[in-house]
Amino acid sequence: MSRTRLAVWGDPIAHSKSPLLHAAAYEVLGLDWEYERRQVTEAEFAGAVRGLDDSWRGLSLTMPLKDEAFRIADSRDAHAELTGVANTLLLGASIAAFNTDVGGIIDALAEKDLSGVGEVRLLGAGATAASALVAVKDMGATRVDVRARRPERASALIALGERLGVTITVSTFDEPASSVDLTIASLPGGTVLDESIVRPLSDEGGKLFDVAYSPWPSALAMAWTGGEAIAGLGMLLHQAVRQIRIFLHGDPSAELPDEIAVVAAMRAALQA
């Protein structure tokens, strides 16, 4: 019987919860698919992909491989094209790249009754911030305040905002803060901001969606008083659901058989 193999690659990778999520889903779906984790550096990535045989169906990519995944692909979905990064590769005669982080953010916020926003603040200016920008645009945002330690690194977000028709302002964390509906933090796990910075951002920041989830609550979530603090586990779950749709159907919008049961099993695996 032929094998169907998948994996999550990144550097580091030992912390990844993706194998738990995918194994739970494939059990419900009745698929005898193998899903593993592998540490792969940026320098190794292209050669490692070329070395895969035809038993490989797809890859999930985490940092620092999302840029490389975008570049190696023969085709890309709209969200990958907009953000310039991909976290999913569908393998075969050609390589198709997808960014499921955008949809994962939208789905995670919808679970918290956040389906529409007007003004948003992004903390951080990296690849995840780009996905968050596209997500909030799809949710109706018209203005986004980007905060970064080094505002010059936000040039790609400014350009993306122009393409999306979203007004972008960029400043350091300690600039005065105006009121927003939602704050999305894409800062590295373990980041601690000074209380003098967090307090005004929290007072005017609405709900907080922090992509960090381990440990939880994050330092930012513990200091947040402006509204509910939402962990990034929901994003992790829902971006994985979209990956599994891709691996099964080739389409991130095509629902899985008995998807409610699949998502419940994946959520239980995370909680366990």
C-alpha positions as CSV (number, residue, x, y, z in Angstrom):
1,M,0.0,0.0,0.0
2,S,1.4,3.4,-0.9
3,R,2.2,5.9,1.8
4,T,0.9,9.4,2.1
5,R,3.3,11.6,3.9
6,L,3.1,15.1,5.3
7,A,5.1,17.2,7.8
8,V,5.6,20.5,9.5
9,W,9.1,22.0,8.9
10,G,10.8,24.9,10.7
11,D,13.7,25.9,12.8
12,P,13.1,25.4,15.7
13,I,10.3,22.8,15.4
14,A,10.3,20.7,18.6
15,H,7.6,22.9,20.1
16,S,5.1,22.6,17.2
17,K,1.6,21.4,18.0
18,S,0.8,20.7,14.4
19,P,1.4,16.9,14.6
20,L,-1.2,16.7,17.4
21,L,-3.8,18.7,15.3
22,H,-3.2,16.8,12.1
23,A,-3.2,13.4,13.7
24,A,-6.5,14.1,15.4
25,A,-8.1,15.3,12.1
26,Y,-6.9,12.3,10.1
27,E,-8.2,9.9,12.6
28,V,-11.7,11.3,12.3
29,L,-11.4,11.5,8.6
30,G,-10.3,7.8,8.4
31,L,-7.1,8.7,6.6
32,D,-4.0,6.6,7.2
33,W,-1.7,9.6,6.5
34,E,1.6,10.1,8.2
35,Y,2.4,13.6,9.6
36,E,5.7,14.3,11.3
37,R,7.9,17.3,12.3
38,R,11.4,18.0,10.9
39,Q,13.9,20.7,11.7
40,V,14.9,22.4,8.4
41,T,16.9,25.6,8.1
42,E,16.5,28.2,5.4
43,A,19.7,27.1,3.8
44,E,18.5,23.5,3.7
45,F,15.0,24.2,2.5
46,A,15.1,24.1,-1.3
47,G,17.3,21.0,-1.4
48,A,15.1,19.2,1.1
49,V,12.0,19.9,-0.9
50,R,13.7,18.7,-4.1
51,G,14.7,15.5,-2.3
52,L,11.1,14.5,-1.5
53,D,9.7,11.5,-3.4
54,D,6.1,11.1,-4.7
55,S,4.8,9.7,-1.4
56,W,4.8,13.3,-0.1
57,R,1.5,15.2,-0.4
58,G,2.2,18.4,1.5
59,L,4.1,20.5,4.0
60,S,3.2,22.9,6.7
61,L,5.8,25.6,7.2
62,T,6.7,27.7,10.2
63,M,9.4,30.3,10.7
64,P,11.8,30.9,9.2
65,L,10.6,29.1,6.1
66,K,7.6,31.0,5.0
67,D,9.5,33.3,2.6
68,E,11.3,30.3,1.1
69,A,8.1,28.4,0.7
70,F,6.6,31.3,-1.3
71,R,9.6,31.6,-3.5
72,I,9.9,27.9,-4.4
73,A,6.2,27.5,-5.5
74,D,5.0,27.3,-9.1
75,S,1.6,28.8,-8.1
76,R,0.3,30.8,-5.1
77,D,-3.1,31.6,-3.7
78,A,-4.4,35.1,-3.3
79,H,-3.4,35.4,0.3
80,A,0.1,34.2,-0.3
81,E,0.5,36.6,-3.2
82,L,-0.6,39.5,-1.1
83,T,1.6,38.8,1.9
84,G,4.6,37.4,0.1
85,V,4.7,34.4,2.4
86,A,3.3,30.8,2.5
87,N,2.8,28.4,5.3
88,T,1.5,25.5,3.2
89,L,2.8,23.7,0.2
90,L,0.7,21.2,-1.8
91,L,3.2,18.9,-3.6
92,G,2.8,17.0,-6.9
93,A,3.7,17.6,-10.5
94,S,3.9,21.2,-9.5
95,I,4.2,23.0,-6.1
96,A,1.2,25.2,-5.0
97,A,1.7,27.6,-2.1
98,F,-1.0,28.9,0.3
99,N,-1.2,31.3,3.2
100,T,-3.7,29.8,5.7
101,D,-2.8,32.2,8.5
102,V,-5.0,34.9,7.1
103,G,-8.1,32.7,7.2
104,G,-7.0,31.3,10.5
105,I,-7.1,34.8,12.1
106,I,-10.5,35.5,10.6
107,D,-12.0,32.2,11.8
108,A,-10.4,32.6,15.3
109,L,-11.9,36.1,15.7
110,A,-15.3,35.0,14.4
111,E,-15.4,32.4,17.2
112,K,-15.1,35.4,19.6
113,D,-17.9,37.3,17.9
114,L,-15.5,39.6,16.0
115,S,-16.5,39.5,12.4
116,G,-16.2,43.2,11.6
117,V,-13.7,45.9,12.6
118,G,-13.1,49.5,11.6
119,E,-9.8,50.6,13.2
120,V,-7.1,48.2,14.3
121,R,-3.7,48.3,15.9
122,L,-0.9,45.9,14.9
123,L,2.0,45.3,17.4
124,G,4.9,44.1,15.3
125,A,5.8,44.4,11.6
126,G,6.8,40.9,10.5
127,A,5.3,38.2,8.3
128,T,2.4,37.5,10.7
129,A,1.6,41.2,10.8
130,A,1.2,41.1,7.0
131,S,-1.3,38.2,7.4
132,A,-3.1,40.1,10.1
133,L,-3.4,43.2,7.9
134,V,-5.0,41.2,5.1
135,A,-7.3,39.5,7.6
136,V,-8.6,42.7,9.1
137,K,-9.0,44.2,5.6
138,D,-11.3,41.3,4.8
139,M,-13.1,42.1,8.1
140,G,-13.7,45.7,7.0
141,A,-10.8,47.6,8.6
142,T,-10.1,51.0,6.9
143,R,-7.3,52.3,9.2
144,V,-4.5,50.3,10.8
145,D,-2.0,51.7,13.3
146,V,1.3,49.7,13.2
147,R,3.6,49.8,16.2
148,A,7.2,48.5,15.8
149,R,10.5,48.8,17.7
150,R,12.0,49.9,14.4
151,P,9.3,51.6,12.3
152,E,11.6,51.5,9.2
153,R,10.9,47.8,9.0
154,A,7.2,48.4,8.3
155,S,7.8,49.6,4.7
156,A,6.3,46.3,3.4
157,L,3.2,46.8,5.5
158,I,2.8,50.3,4.2
159,A,3.1,49.1,0.6
160,L,0.6,46.3,1.3
161,G,-1.8,48.8,2.9
162,E,-1.7,50.8,-0.3
163,R,-2.6,47.8,-2.4
164,L,-5.4,46.9,0.0
165,G,-6.8,50.5,0.2
166,V,-6.1,50.6,4.0
167,T,-4.7,53.7,5.6
168,I,-1.5,52.8,7.5
169,T,0.3,54.8,10.2
170,V,3.5,53.6,11.7
171,S,5.2,54.6,14.9
172,T,7.1,53.2,17.9
173,F,5.4,51.5,20.8
174,D,5.5,54.5,23.1
175,E,3.8,57.1,20.8
176,P,0.4,58.3,22.0
177,A,-2.4,55.9,21.2
178,S,-5.8,56.6,19.6
179,S,-8.8,54.4,20.2
180,V,-9.2,51.2,18.1
181,D,-11.6,48.3,18.0
182,L,-9.0,45.5,18.1
183,T,-5.3,45.1,18.8
184,I,-3.4,42.2,17.2
185,A,0.0,41.4,18.7
186,S,2.4,39.4,16.4
187,L,5.3,39.8,18.8
188,P,7.6,36.8,19.5
189,G,6.5,34.6,22.3
190,G,8.0,35.8,25.6
191,T,8.1,39.4,24.6
192,V,7.7,41.7,27.6
193,L,6.8,45.4,27.1
194,D,7.3,48.0,29.8
195,E,4.1,48.8,31.8
196,S,4.4,52.4,30.7
197,I,4.0,51.2,27.1
198,V,1.3,48.6,27.6
199,R,-1.0,50.8,29.7
200,P,-1.9,53.4,27.1
201,L,-2.1,50.8,24.3
202,S,-4.4,48.7,26.5
203,D,-6.6,51.6,27.6
204,E,-7.3,52.5,23.9
205,G,-6.8,49.1,22.4
206,G,-10.1,47.3,22.6
207,K,-9.9,43.5,22.5
208,L,-6.4,41.9,22.3
209,F,-5.7,39.1,19.9
210,D,-2.2,37.8,20.8
211,V,-0.8,35.2,18.3
212,A,1.4,33.9,21.1
213,Y,-0.1,31.0,23.0
214,S,2.7,29.4,25.0
215,P,2.9,30.2,27.8
216,W,-0.6,31.6,28.2
217,P,-1.5,34.1,29.4
218,S,1.3,35.9,27.8
219,A,2.9,38.9,29.6
220,L,1.0,41.2,27.3
221,A,-2.3,39.5,28.0
222,M,-1.8,39.6,31.7
223,A,-1.2,43.4,31.5
224,W,-4.1,44.0,29.2
225,T,-7.1,45.8,30.8
226,G,-8.8,47.4,27.8
227,G,-10.8,44.3,26.8
228,E,-10.8,40.5,26.4
229,A,-7.4,39.0,25.7
230,I,-7.6,36.2,23.1
231,A,-4.9,33.6,22.7
232,G,-3.4,32.6,19.4
233,L,-4.4,28.9,19.8
234,G,-7.6,29.6,17.8
235,M,-5.5,30.9,14.9
236,L,-3.3,27.8,15.1
237,L,-6.4,25.5,15.1
238,H,-8.1,27.2,12.2
239,Q,-5.1,27.7,9.9
240,A,-4.5,23.9,10.3
241,V,-8.1,23.2,9.4
242,R,-7.5,25.1,6.1
243,Q,-4.3,23.2,5.6
244,I,-6.1,19.9,5.9
245,R,-8.7,21.1,3.4
246,I,-5.8,21.8,1.0
247,F,-4.2,18.5,1.6
248,L,-7.5,16.7,1.0
249,H,-9.2,18.8,-1.6
250,G,-6.5,21.2,-2.9
251,D,-8.8,24.1,-1.8
252,P,-8.7,25.9,1.5
253,S,-12.3,26.9,1.2
254,A,-13.7,23.4,0.5
255,E,-15.1,22.0,3.8
256,L,-14.0,18.7,5.2
257,P,-16.4,15.7,5.6
258,D,-18.0,16.1,9.0
259,E,-15.9,19.2,9.6
260,I,-17.6,19.9,12.9
261,A,-16.4,16.6,14.4
262,V,-12.9,17.1,12.9
263,V,-12.6,20.6,14.5
264,A,-13.8,19.2,17.8
265,A,-11.2,16.5,17.8
266,M,-8.5,18.9,16.9
267,R,-9.5,21.3,19.7
268,A,-9.6,18.4,22.2
269,A,-6.0,17.4,21.1
270,L,-4.9,21.0,21.8
271,Q,-6.5,21.1,25.2
272,A,-5.1,17.7,26.2
